[in-house]
Amino acid sequence: MSKRERDEISGTETTGHSWDGLKELNTPLPRWWVWTFYATIIWAIGYSIVYPSWPLLTTNFKGLWGWSSRADVSRSMADAQTAQKEWVDKIAAADVDAINADENLRNFAIAGGAAAFKVNCVQCHGSGAAGAVGYPNLNDNDWLWGGKLADIYTTIQHGIRSTDDSTTRDSAMPAFADGVLDATQTDQVANYVLKISGNEADEAAATAGAQLFTDNCASCHGADGKGMRDFGAPNLTDGIWLRFDAPTKENLVAQIGKPHHGLMPAWAAKLDDATIKQLAVYVHSLGGGE
């Protein structure tokens, strides 16, 4: 083997490689680094033997210790459920008013309800329960079906216009454009609603719309337009609107003519009764509960 060239400046042997006149030096790694590298290789081999690692045809090598992160999580969840069982059983056995009257049960229910809300309810009502267009704000005191604990519990349990046909809360505003009101009459009713809600309206049209409202709308929304919870009919005078951000005549005409109807699932089919009670107590605690 021919003697390799040495760099004139550093005196280090070169590898024989050169790029644009730059020579690659054959500088050895520090011994401590080399031994550390070897140690990590040995550690990796040992780790792959002890813990789950190598893929097989239909499964994977389980490791000599048989450890599983999923098993750890399952044990932790089982331990948490065992620790909470006493309180969950008490909540399951009590009605929502009794839970709310007991400070310890109430605090536990609020904590559990907050967790259940984040999993099941934020998709529609938002992380802060402030809702959005078409989804009610649960923080205010405007309730279509009532804001008492028992009302909230029933709404969560059986839903609104849900597949729980026998017990779901259900009401449907008719499509007044389908042969009930013509375009002019719909415009007049819309102006009347604008007027009673404190918004700018065409006075003449609103006056004409008052009788139309009495004849067609008061049976659900009330003679004063303040709604009726027996039908889930909203208060039209409080400035809170479910179907749009702001009441314009165009928005109201569209809703009167071809109304949109929301749907809330019946959670009794998906959640146990104790969880539904915790959700009811949590929602009630947000500030709008009656």
C-alpha positions, 0 to 999 in steps of 0.5 A: 500500500502506498504511503498516503499524503499528509497535509503540509499545514496540519500534518494530518494524513489525507484520505486522497479525496480532493475537491477544487483543490481542497483536500479531505483530512483523515481526522479520527473521531475522539475515542470517547465519541466512538465508544459512546456510539458503540454503547448506543448501538448496544442499548438499541439492540437491548431495547428492541429485545426487551420492548415491543419492536420488530414487525412480523407477518401478522403482528409484532415482536412483543418484547421480553417484558411484554410491556404495552403503552395501551395496557398502561393507559387502560390501567390508568383509566380503570384506576380513575374510574374506580376512584370516581365510582363513589361519586358517579354512583351518587350522581346516578342515584340523585336527580339534577336538583339534588346534585346541584344542592350538594356542593361536593356533588355539584363541584364533581358534576361540573368538572365531569360535565366540562370534560364531557362537553369538550368531547361531545358538544364543542363541535356545535356549541364551541369550546366556550359554549358561546355557540354560532349561527344556528347553534345556541349560546349556552352562556346567556339566559335565552332558552327555547325549551327552558333553562332550569336544570330539569329542562336542560337535562331533558333537552340533552337526554332526548335531543331536539328533532332527533331520532328519539321520536317518542320523547324528543323535543319537537316543533317546526315553524311552517314555511309561510311561502308555501301558499300561506303568505304572499311576498308582500305579506311576508315583507310586512311581517318581517318589518313588524318583527324588526319593529318589535325587536327594536330595529329600524323598520318600514312603519307602514309595512310594520303596521300592516304586518301586526295583524298578520303576525297575530293571525299567523305567528302569535299562536307560537311566538305569543301575542307580544312576540316573546316566545313560548317554551312549550313550542320552542318558539324563540323570543323575537323581542330580545335581540338574540337571534339563532339563525343569523348574526343580525336581523335584516329584512332579507334574513327575516323574509327568508326565515319566514318563507322557508325556515331552517330547523336545527337538530340536536342528537338524543344523547341518551343513546350515546352517554350514560345517565350520570354523564348526562346529569353532569353535562346538565349541571355544567351547562346550568353553571355557565351563567345562563341557567335559571 
